[in-house]
């Protein structure tokens, strides 16, 4: 996958658990886990907005693009 999710890193920087973030943004811990592990197929902009507000970060702090060898593997 070419998009890396750095949510764990931001949670650690803010000394916040994923359960605490999930509760603050009104998301289930299971759905947040799917996002954290990079298994989510799509993310709503409103979800990114809520996460960024709670973690006081930019969307670019949460996601990173890494060049993939074969773009047709997806």
N, C-alpha and C positions, 0 to 999 in steps of 0.2 A: 504494500500500500504506500502511496506517495505522500499522504497526509499523516503526520505524527501528532498525536494529542498529548500535550504537556500539562494536563490538568493535575496530575499527581504532584508535579513539581511546584505548581502554583499553590496548591493546598499546603504543601510542606513549607513553602516560603511564608504563608499567612498563618501557619500553625493552626490549621483548621482540618477537621476530619471530613470525609466525604459524607458521612451521615449528617453532620452539622450543616454543610452546604446544601444538601438535598432538602433538609427541613426548612432552611432559610428561603430557598427559591421555590418551594412547593413541588418538588419532583421526588419520585420514588428513588430509594437508594439503588434499586435494581436498574432503573433506567440511567441513572448517573454512572453506574458501573459499566454499562454498555458503552456509554460515551467515553469514559476514561480509558477503556481497553481498546478503543479504536474500532469497535465492532458496529457502531451506529452507521446506518446507510445515509442518514440525513439528520441535520440538526436545525431546528427553527431559529431564526434570527432573534426571536424574543427570548429563547433559552440562553443564547450566547449573551444577550444583553443582561439578563438577570445574573448570570455567572460573573460577568465582568464587573457589574455593580457591586456584588458581594465580595469579590476578591480584589477589587480596585485595581483592575488590570485592563490591558487592551486585548482584542481578539487575537492579535499576533503573538501574544504571550501564551495563548492556549493551544495554538495550532502552528505547525511547521511543515513546510513543503520540502520533501526530499526527492531528488530525481530518482525515478524508477527505471530499471534496465529495460523493461518491456511494457510499454503503456497498454498493450492489448491483453495483458494478463488479468486485468480487472474484469 
